[in-house]
Amino acid sequence: MSQAVDLSKSVVIVTGAARGLGRTMTLGLLEGGARVGAVDLPQCQDLLADLLSEATGRGVRDRLFSACGSVTDEQDCERVVQEVAARFGGVTGLINNAGRGMNEVTEHVHSRPKKFYEVEPALWCGIMHTNVDGPYMMARAVVPHLLAQGWGRIVNLVTSFVTMLRVGYSPYGPSKAALEAATVIWAKDLASTGVTVNALLPGGPADTRMIPSADVPDRAGLIKPGVMVAPVQWLMSRASDGVTGWRFIGNDWDTKLDPPEAAKIAGRPAAW
């Protein structure tokens, strides 16, 4: 049985928290003892309400705060960070999970992929804006809080190297490659401050709406979102002090091992 990490003093903002990997990580952090600011778009209010209801059923509702906003809006980013900090007395971590995928480009991502020149410019730019600019703006809003306390965590959700280079995976692949490169640069920019920046990914296609049912009707072979919980708990805790500029694969994380040992197996330096 692995040793649990202490999240009792952690206040974590999770973007794209209403569904998919974001929802799973939010509930996992709550179960681990953290306080969580769950952020998603205004059109996801019903999904956020359902998340709050589930948190109530699990007895962790008092440690969950929901906020609506877009990671592509600078003012929204500043506002939600301030709201979470006001609700919980500070912020210690950010999980940049919000993103747009190839399911918006085509329902047949694998069987009938589109060439990059077939993607409408507005859609291309919109996905890049959310997946690259959004994490930057959220990180920019939260970093002053982390620096002021001399400690903090930023985790960026990226993807497998194979996916970054996969035929027909523009603009999603390039956007995640950019975010992984940013992860390393941000880690260097924040060296010796007590604030770490790392990347996290499932390790393959995950069972979320990002993989259209029309293309993959049999979901049995997809990675379950729960593989993200153990690594994200560790990354948001004091137990991961000093670890920065790395990428961790959720599907390679062995929950039977103590977190430091599991991290050695699941982790590698980020980027190339």
MONOR-V951985 format. One record per residue. N is the residue number from 1. RES is the residue in one letter. OMEGA is omega in degrees with one decimal (NA if undefined). NEAR is the number of other ideal C-beta (glycine too) atoms within 12 Angstrom. Layout:
n=<N N>
res=<RES RES>
omega=<OMEGA OMEGA>
near=<NEAR NEAR>
This chain:
n=<1 2 3 4 5 6 7 8 9 10 11 12 13 14 15 16 17 18 19 20 21 22 23 24 25 26 27 28 29 30 31 32 33 34 35 36 37 38 39 40 41 42 43 44 45 46 47 48 49 50 51 52 53 54 55 56 57 58 59 60 61 62 63 64 65 66 67 68 69 70 71 72 73 74 75 76 77 78 79 80 81 82 83 84 85 86 87 88 89 90 91 92 93 94 95 96 97 98 99 100 101 102 103 104 105 106 107 108 109 110 111 112 113 114 115 116 117 118 119 120 121 122 123 124 125 126 127 128 129 130 131 132 133 134 135 136 137 138 139 140 141 142 143 144 145 146 147 148 149 150 151 152 153 154 155 156 157 158 159 160 161 162 163 164 165 166 167 168 169 170 171 172 173 174 175 176 177 178 179 180 181 182 183 184 185 186 187 188 189 190 191 192 193 194 195 196 197 198 199 200 201 202 203 204 205 206 207 208 209 210 211 212 213 214 215 216 217 218 219 220 221 222 223 224 225 226 227 228 229 230 231 232 233 234 235 236 237 238 239 240 241 242 243 244 245 246 247 248 249 250 251 252 253 254 255 256 257 258 259 260 261 262 263 264 265 266 267 268 269 270 271 272>
res=<M S Q A V D L S K S V V I V T G A A R G L G R T M T L G L L E G G A R V G A V D L P Q C Q D L L A D L L S E A T G R G V R D R L F S A C G S V T D E Q D C E R V V Q E V A A R F G G V T G L I N N A G R G M N E V T E H V H S R P K K F Y E V E P A L W C G I M H T N V D G P Y M M A R A V V P H L L A Q G W G R I V N L V T S F V T M L R V G Y S P Y G P S K A A L E A A T V I W A K D L A S T G V T V N A L L P G G P A D T R M I P S A D V P D R A G L I K P G V M V A P V Q W L M S R A S D G V T G W R F I G N D W D T K L D P P E A A K I A G R P A A W>
omega=<-178.3 -179.6 -178.6 175.4 -177.6 178.3 -173.7 -179.8 -176.6 173.2 -169.8 172.3 177.2 176.1 -175.7 -169.3 -170.0 -176.6 174.9 -178.6 -179.1 178.6 -179.6 179.5 177.6 -179.6 178.4 177.3 177.2 179.1 179.1 176.5 -179.1 167.2 -170.0 169.1 -177.4 -174.5 174.2 -176.5 178.1 179.9 178.5 -177.2 179.1 178.9 176.0 177.6 177.6 176.0 177.4 178.8 178.2 177.5 176.6 178.9 179.5 178.6 -177.4 -175.1 -176.9 -179.9 179.7 176.7 179.8 179.6 178.4 177.9 179.0 178.8 178.3 -179.7 -176.0 -179.2 176.3 -179.8 178.9 -176.4 -175.5 176.2 178.9 -179.7 179.1 179.4 179.0 -178.4 -172.9 177.1 179.0 176.7 177.2 -176.5 178.4 172.1 179.3 -177.1 -176.3 -179.5 176.7 -172.4 -178.7 175.6 176.2 -178.7 -179.6 174.9 -176.6 -175.8 -175.0 -173.3 179.3 -177.7 176.6 172.2 -176.9 -177.1 176.3 -179.8 179.1 -178.9 -179.3 179.0 176.7 -177.0 179.4 178.8 177.6 -179.5 179.9 -170.9 -178.5 -177.8 -179.2 176.9 177.5 -176.5 176.3 179.2 179.4 -179.7 -173.9 -174.4 178.4 177.3 -177.8 179.5 -177.9 -179.5 177.1 -178.6 176.6 -175.3 168.7 176.6 178.7 177.7 -179.2 -179.0 -179.4 177.4 179.0 -179.7 178.4 -174.0 -173.2 177.3 176.4 -176.3 171.3 9.9 -175.1 -179.3 177.9 -179.2 180.0 173.8 177.6 -178.9 177.5 175.3 177.9 179.4 -178.9 -180.0 179.7 178.5 178.0 179.2 -175.9 -179.9 176.6 177.9 -172.7 179.0 -179.4 178.7 -179.5 178.5 179.2 179.3 179.1 -178.2 -179.4 179.6 -178.7 -177.2 177.2 179.8 178.5 176.4 -173.8 178.2 179.4 -178.5 -179.4 -178.4 178.2 -174.4 -173.9 -176.9 -179.2 179.7 179.9 -178.6 -178.0 -179.9 -178.3 -169.5 -176.2 179.5 -178.1 174.2 -179.7 -178.3 -179.5 -176.5 175.4 -178.0 -179.2 177.7 175.7 179.5 -177.4 -179.3 -179.3 173.1 -179.3 -178.2 -177.2 -176.8 178.8 -177.4 -178.6 -176.5 176.8 179.8 170.8 -174.9 -179.8 178.4 178.0 -179.4 179.2 -179.4 -173.9 -171.8 173.6 172.5 -177.2 179.2 -163.7 NA>
near=<8 21 18 19 33 18 34 19 25 37 39 48 55 53 51 41 47 36 32 37 45 45 39 38 48 48 39 37 46 40 26 33 23 42 34 48 47 49 46 37 31 18 13 28 19 17 26 33 19 22 38 30 17 26 30 17 14 19 13 27 21 16 32 38 36 38 38 27 37 29 46 27 23 20 15 26 33 23 24 39 40 24 24 39 31 17 23 27 15 26 44 41 49 52 51 49 48 46 45 32 35 40 26 25 32 25 22 19 30 23 15 17 24 25 14 22 11 16 26 17 15 13 24 26 18 25 36 29 27 35 44 35 29 40 43 33 32 49 40 25 35 44 31 20 33 32 21 17 22 14 27 42 49 48 51 50 49 42 39 30 23 17 32 28 17 23 18 25 33 32 36 41 32 26 39 44 34 30 44 40 27 35 39 29 23 37 32 20 22 29 16 13 24 22 37 41 45 46 49 50 43 40 32 25 34 37 27 32 31 39 32 26 17 15 25 26 15 11 18 10 13 27 30 22 32 27 31 43 36 42 49 51 46 46 49 48 35 24 28 37 19 20 33 34 30 32 41 42 33 42 28 27 35 23 28 13 20 20 35 23 19 30 35 18 23 34 31 24 18 34 27 13>
